[in-house]
């Protein structure tokens, strides 16, 4: 093997061709655009010695015999049932695939809540998913199987909760945008931002999320002035400790 420096500076964008055979990378300020022909199958086989879903299962807590894998099996099986008629005593014939509309519910069931952009990436992966020697089948571009579900979860889930330091920087940008003069933002202005920017949320959706997170879906019961620490711990329920210890100085 050998290493090649594709870009001397930061990579600004990465995109794939429609048939997924090529990767395009742009370097931005270095004015470099590269087109890469790729084949990852030998790499996967040489690292894992296995094919199919097996390399991905090693990245799940407990592997194939673990609780997480069994939960994924149960959730996917339930999605298959939901894709048919639930309220019936007749025998069901469940296929191997389910519709892409179940991607978000399945990810949420596993504790991962993808953004609209994340979902768009997943839909594209489903649309163009095929084995190396398979031809593209348009009739299957809206369907995915259990193996694809595992791959999507492994490839897209965050490996840990958002660190408070990063969250605080993002919260600071919100304060600057709202011209807040203290370390908090007004509750109603924050809700308006959630409705109008980014992954836009309706007030009903915000209330439903609050109810799941805090047990109280009434937006007005949030503090009127919201700090980053309050939003991080009390609303989003992240558990990372906030380091407020100041450095001690000693006069020489």
Secondary structure, DSSP 4 states (H G I P E B T S, - for coil): -------SS---EEEE-TTSSEEEEE-GGG--EEEEE---HHHHHHHHS--TTHHHHTTSTTGGGSHHHHHHHHHHHHHHHHTS-SS--SPP---S-EEGGGHHHHHHHTT----HHHHHHHHHHHHT---TTPPP-GGGTTEE-HHHHHHHHHHHS-SSPPPHHHHHHHHHHHHHHTT-SSSEEEHHHHHHHHHHSSS---HHHHHHHHHHHHS---GGGS-SEEEHHHIIIIIS---PPP--PPPP----
